[in-house]
Amino acid sequence: MILDVLFWLLLFILFYTYAGYALVLWVLVRLKKLFVNAKDHSTSADYEPDVCLFVTAYNEKDYIKQKVENAFSLDYPKEKIQYLWITDGSDDGSHEMLKKFGNLEVYHQPERKGKMHAMNRGMKFVKAPIVIFSDSNTILGQQSIREIVKCFSMQNVGCVAGEKRIIQQDEEAAAGAGEGLYWKMESWIKQKDWELNSAVGAVGELFAIRTALFDDVETDTLLDDFMISLRIAQKGFKIAYAPNAYAKETASLNVKEELKRKVRIAAGGIQTIARLKGLLNPIKNGILSWQYFSHKVLRWALAPPALFLLFLVNLLLVAINNSWESSGFYTLALYIQLFCYVAAVLGWYFENRKVRLKLLFVPYYFVMINYASLLGMRRYFTKQQSVNWEKSQRAG
């Protein structure tokens, strides 16, 4: 009886996390459009304030030229953009290279104290009312600043999340196929979150905030983008989602490199949950608490262990009932899981031999990111996760 209850509980957690929440969101957004006036998302194209394009970079010399050229080419009045770079800890000549470009403000100190320390320090040099954060290895869409600024014409918006796009290649590895699909799904959910109420967090590749809302963040913070954006949401402001403001980057070189990223993100996710406990209070935060729990807490903390526990519980149920050859639900569920895990192993096998079979890469990527979440949890609780990024190699 206990195993039966546990099985259905684990299955519900997984279904709700990866499909149920998206379905509920879709229904609620449709109902909102039918019965509620949607003027709360009306924007002004004439709003054109000063902005600061803020980039933190650690040993990113290979990306600097393309990033600066991209920043200078964006469709927004150049006299209204403050170009700010923080290169703390870089020893590859990044800051010397940046100083060769005009119109850039470059601040450097030799000590490497982590990205969040660099961001806290850099915010003291921001002069504009809106600051746009972007990674040095990403390329921004031409209209990105205008799309972000339009959202800030709504007074209740304190943060704007841009869209992360993975550059698709003809012959992708598992990391590219899986990561591309993941971000397409994530972008759809972000859009629905925003249409209903507020997006839940932002990605560091491209997001923006009202400068006045920034408070220094603990320097050991692992996910600066989530901590900054969600703390602004805690203050009662909305996080808008601007899909036409996008940052493009290539996928991780392979799953091993993607695993490094996901482990750190998972550790940062647990840290975020620990530090933003107040965000789970629906009395204070309303519907945002439900969105945060459904979109982030379940995915970061509950779904990964539930995935692997479900298989073990299912195996015990079939073994105890001796129903290996029956057509019952538990037996069917076990064989479906076995099929998916076999597909994931085959995906791993073929990727290591550089055989591109995208059909197998999706289950491989899915199992990998959940395994990475467990590793990330262990790293966080054992205090083994460094605040300094271990950069993942990207595809060319």
Order of alpha helices (4+ residues) and beta strands (2+ residues): alpha-alpha-beta-alpha-beta-alpha-beta-alpha-beta-beta-alpha-beta-alpha-beta-alpha-beta-alpha-alpha-alpha-alpha-alpha-alpha
